[in-house]
Amino acid sequence: MPGNTARRRPRSRLALLLAALVSLLATTLLSAPGAVAREPVEQEPVAKAAAAPTAALTEVTGFGSNPSNLQMYLYVPDSVTANPAVVVAAHYCTGSGPAMYSGTEYASLADQYGFIVVYPSVTRASKCFDVSSPQALTRGGGSDPVGIKSMVDWVTRTYSADTDRIFATGISSGAMMTNVLLGDYPDVFAAGAAFAGVPFGCFATTDGSEWNSACSGGTVIRTPQEWGNLVRNAYPGYTGPRPRMQVWHGTEDDVLRYPNFGEEIKQWTNVLGVSQTPAATDSPQSGWTRTRYGATGDQAPVEAISLQGVGHNLYAWGMAARVLTFFGLDSSGPGPQPQPGACKVTATTSAWSTGLTGSVTITNTGTSRVEGWRLGFTLPSGQSITNGWGAAYAPASGAVTATNATYNGTLAPNASVSIGYQASHTGNSSAPAAFTLNGTACGS
């Protein structure tokens, strides 16, 4: 018996040793950073790994800041171009991104022209976009516009989209959101098309309500300057180019009454610094009246289409193709017309003890006729305008805007107009040093 026990001990120690080696080997293999563990790290920077399937409506999650919990739906055609354009298509109240996808032809047009379509989708009970809250009406303020901006940023990163060709369109609530997006993010969107909407800021409320009955009823009437100021105040200090706008409305709209159409025209002609007098009027289809402001071509700064006898549900198949023409995405006709404003300004002053006279000459150095102009400049500290001619001046000191008179609002290429003002001063009687014409910096 002792002999048998002695012979078994070496085998037991060997078994224990082998078991320990197997355990150690298994632990090492499980913890080692092998090829399988490294593979996702190597693939992560590749943008195509995050790209959506083509030729199918796809929901994208985790696209960025999204304070109001919007859903993002995306359509990428098989024929998507390099550095594609992007169209944001916003739905109506009670609608959704998928409903906008199936109820409009933007996806089929994307198949034809190679752009990408983003369909934001509201998750709150009303299924209406927030176009009322102070947060929504301020750049970066929060709510739906921030989420939609995040969607655009995601597409731009993932597909190297052309940041000069980002557009927005929408129907009803989506049309109102189109106005809001162009106001909040003029540096993002190149143009918009709003079907049965209202001006930026018209639906504003401060009590948390989503609905503004005065606006929907068409009783909110403001001057062009007041409407324009609402847009400009959404992004204070912005002096860059502003997006072009196309608006559509039916004369018998009983949800967002027809006066809103005229108020939109007031707002966007003022924002873009063009005359409220149409540069062209025609009827592209029976019962339609189309007016263009600031230029006569397909990509005028502002285009407005009034549909006689048509109610709120005015969107019809074929209209999206006209939107693409306005956006310049249909590969036909000339590109967007240059925005009026290329300019040269000379300014001099003649002073006495506490007052001065300023003389300003504006020359249109662009290739397009200017239909309505707004000259921006800052008066030196201590100066205050007491009287002026050739333009309306406001405010009297600080950052001043001179708006054309009724008789001198048109400036042909190479044409000039002279205006002037009297001002008081407290010692500094020099002329302003820098000017902008319709948002474009002028030479001297």
Long-range contacts (C-beta under 8 A, 24 or more apart in sequence): 47-157, 47-158, 47-159, 47-160, 50-158, 51-76, 51-158, 51-159, 52-76, 54-78, 54-80, 55-111, 57-97, 57-98, 57-101, 57-107, 57-119, 60-151, 60-154, 63-150, 63-151, 63-153, 63-154, 64-150, 64-151, 64-153, 64-154, 65-146, 65-147, 65-150, 66-146, 66-147, 66-150, 67-135, 67-142, 67-143, 67-146, 67-147, 68-122, 68-123, 68-124, 68-130, 68-142, 68-143, 68-144, 68-146, 68-147, 69-123, 69-124, 69-147, 70-120, 70-121, 70-122, 70-123, 70-144, 70-147, 70-148, 70-151, 71-96, 71-97, 71-120, 71-121, 71-123, 72-97, 72-118, 72-119, 72-120, 72-121, 72-147, 72-151, 72-154, 73-97, 73-98, 73-101, 73-118, 73-119, 73-120, 73-121, 74-116, 74-117, 74-118, 74-119, 74-155, 75-101, 75-106, 75-107, 75-110, 75-116, 75-117, 75-119, 76-110, 76-116, 76-159, 77-107, 77-110, 77-111, 77-114, 77-115, 77-116, 78-111, 79-111, 79-112, 79-114, 80-110, 80-114, 80-115, 80-116, 80-159, 81-114, 81-115, 82-160, 83-160, 83-161, 83-162, 84-114, 84-115, 84-116, 84-159, 84-161, 84-162, 84-165, 85-114, 85-115, 85-116, 85-161, 85-162, 85-165, 85-166, 85-167, 85-327, 85-329, 86-115, 86-116, 86-117, 86-118, 86-152, 86-155, 86-156, 86-161, 86-162, 86-165, 86-166, 86-167, 87-115, 87-116, 87-117, 87-118, 87-167, 87-168, 87-169, 87-327, 87-329, 88-117, 88-118, 88-120, 88-148, 88-151, 88-152, 88-166, 88-167, 88-168, 88-169, 88-170, 88-181, 89-117, 89-118, 89-119, 89-169, 89-170, 89-174, 90-119, 90-120, 90-129, 90-148, 90-168, 90-169, 90-170, 90-171, 90-173, 90-174, 90-175, 90-177, 90-178, 91-119, 91-120, 91-121, 91-122, 91-127, 91-170, 91-171, 91-173, 91-174, 92-170, 92-171, 92-172, 92-173, 92-174, 93-126, 93-127, 93-128, 93-172, 93-173, 94-126, 94-127, 94-128, 95-127, 95-171, 95-173, 95-174, 96-121, 96-122, 96-127, 97-121, 100-171, 100-174, 104-171, 104-315, 104-320, 105-317, 105-318, 105-320, 105-321, 106-169, 106-320, 109-320, 109-321, 109-324, 109-330, 113-324, 113-329, 113-330, 113-331, 115-165, 115-329, 116-155, 116-159, 116-161, 118-148, 118-151, 118-152, 118-155, 120-144, 120-147, 120-148, 120-151, 126-210, 128-173, 128-210, 129-170, 129-173, 129-174, 129-176, 129-177, 129-180, 130-210, 131-173, 131-176, 131-177, 131-179, 131-180, 131-203, 132-203, 132-204, 132-205, 132-209, 132-210, 132-211, 132-212, 133-205, 133-208, 134-204, 134-206, 136-180, 136-184, 137-180, 137-183, 137-184, 137-200, 137-201, 137-204, 137-230, 137-234, 138-184, 138-234, 139-184, 139-185, 139-234, 139-235, 140-184, 141-184, 144-177, 145-177, 145-180, 145-181, 145-184, 145-185, 148-177, 148-181, 149-181, 149-184, 149-185, 149-188, 152-188, 163-188, 164-190, 165-190, 165-327, 165-328, 165-329, 166-190, 167-191, 167-192, 167-193, 167-327, 167-329, 168-192, 168-193, 169-193, 169-194, 169-195, 169-320, 169-323, 170-194, 170-195, 170-197, 171-195, 171-196, 171-315, 172-196, 172-197, 172-255, 172-256, 172-312, 175-248, 176-203, 179-245, 179-264, 182-231, 182-242, 182-243, 182-245, 183-230, 183-231, 183-234, 183-235, 184-234, 184-235, 185-235, 186-235, 186-238, 186-240, 186-241, 186-242, 186-243, 187-235, 187-238, 187-240, 189-243, 190-243, 190-244, 190-327, 190-336, 191-243, 191-244, 191-245, 191-246, 191-299, 191-326, 191-327, 191-328, 191-336, 192-243, 192-244, 192-245, 192-246, 193-245, 193-246, 193-247, 193-248, 193-323, 193-326, 193-327, 194-245, 194-246, 194-247, 194-248, 194-264, 195-248, 195-314, 195-315, 195-319, 196-248, 196-249, 196-250, 196-253, 196-255, 196-256, 196-312, 196-313, 196-314, 196-315, 197-247, 197-249, 197-256, 197-260, 197-264, 198-256, 198-260, 198-263, 198-264, 199-227, 199-230, 199-260, 199-263, 199-264, 199-266, 199-267, 200-227, 200-230, 200-231, 200-234, 200-267, 201-227, 201-230, 201-231, 201-234, 202-260, 202-263, 215-256, 215-260, 216-255, 216-256, 216-257, 217-257, 218-256, 218-257, 218-258, 218-259, 218-260, 219-259, 220-263, 221-259, 221-263, 222-263, 222-266, 223-266, 224-266, 224-267, 224-269, 224-270, 224-276, 225-270, 225-394, 225-403, 227-263, 227-266, 227-267, 227-270, 227-271, 228-267, 228-270, 228-271, 230-267, 231-267, 231-271, 232-271, 239-376, 239-436, 239-439, 239-441, 240-439, 241-339, 241-439, 241-440, 242-271, 242-272, 242-339, 242-439, 244-272, 244-299, 244-300, 244-301, 244-302, 244-303, 244-326, 244-336, 245-272, 245-301, 245-302, 245-303, 246-302, 246-303, 246-304, 246-305, 246-323, 246-326, 247-302, 247-303, 247-304, 247-305, 248-304, 248-305, 248-307, 248-314, 248-315, 248-319, 249-304, 249-305, 249-306, 249-307, 249-314, 250-306, 250-307, 250-309, 250-310, 250-311, 250-312, 250-314, 251-306, 251-307, 251-308, 251-309, 251-310, 252-309, 252-310, 252-311, 253-310, 253-311, 253-312, 253-314, 254-311, 254-312, 255-312, 256-312, 261-304, 261-306, 264-304, 265-291, 265-293, 265-302, 265-304, 268-301, 268-302, 269-293, 269-294, 269-301, 269-302, 269-372, 272-301, 272-302, 272-339, 272-438, 273-340, 273-341, 273-372, 273-373, 273-374, 273-437, 273-438, 273-439, 274-301, 274-302, 274-340, 274-371, 274-372, 274-438, 275-371, 275-372, 275-409, 275-410, 276-372, 277-371, 277-372, 279-371, 284-322, 293-371, 294-339, 294-340, 294-371, 294-372, 295-337, 295-340, 295-368, 295-369, 295-371, 297-333, 297-334, 297-337, 298-325, 298-326, 298-328, 298-333, 298-334, 299-326, 299-327, 299-328, 299-333, 299-334, 299-335, 299-336, 299-337, 300-337, 301-337, 301-339, 301-340, 337-368, 338-366, 338-367, 338-368, 339-368, 339-438, 339-439, 339-440, 340-364, 340-366, 340-368, 340-369, 340-370, 340-371, 340-373, 340-411, 340-437, 340-438, 341-366, 341-370, 341-373, 341-436, 341-437, 341-438, 341-439, 341-440, 342-366, 342-367, 342-437, 342-440, 343-435, 343-437, 343-440, 343-442, 343-443, 344-442, 344-443, 344-444, 345-375, 345-435, 345-437, 345-442, 345-443, 345-444, 346-444, 347-377, 347-431, 347-432, 347-435, 348-431, 349-429, 349-430, 349-431, 351-425, 351-429, 354-424, 354-425, 354-426, 355-386, 355-422, 355-423, 355-424, 355-425, 356-383, 356-422, 356-423, 356-424, 356-425, 356-429, 357-420, 357-421, 357-422, 357-423, 358-420, 358-421, 358-422, 358-423, 358-431, 358-432, 359-418, 359-420, 360-402, 360-418, 360-419, 360-420, 360-421, 360-435, 361-416, 361-417, 361-418, 362-411, 362-416, 362-417, 362-418, 362-419, 362-435, 362-437, 362-442, 363-414, 363-415, 363-416, 364-411, 364-412, 364-413, 364-414, 364-415, 364-416, 365-413, 365-414, 365-443, 366-413, 367-413, 368-413, 369-410, 369-411, 369-412, 369-413, 370-409, 370-410, 370-411, 370-437, 370-438, 371-409, 371-410, 372-404, 372-409, 372-410, 373-403, 373-404, 373-409, 373-411, 373-437, 373-438, 374-401, 374-402, 374-403, 374-404, 374-437, 374-438, 375-401, 375-402, 375-403, 375-419, 375-435, 375-436, 375-437, 376-400, 376-401, 376-402, 376-435, 376-436, 376-437, 376-439, 377-402, 377-432, 377-434, 377-435, 377-436, 378-432, 378-433, 378-434, 379-423, 379-432, 380-425, 380-428, 380-430, 380-432, 381-428, 382-425, 382-426, 382-427, 382-428, 383-423, 383-424, 383-425, 383-426, 383-428, 383-429, 384-423, 384-424, 384-425, 385-421, 385-422, 385-423, 386-422, 386-423, 386-424, 387-421, 387-422, 388-419, 388-420, 388-421, 388-422, 389-419, 389-420, 389-421, 390-417, 390-418, 390-419, 390-420, 391-419, 393-421
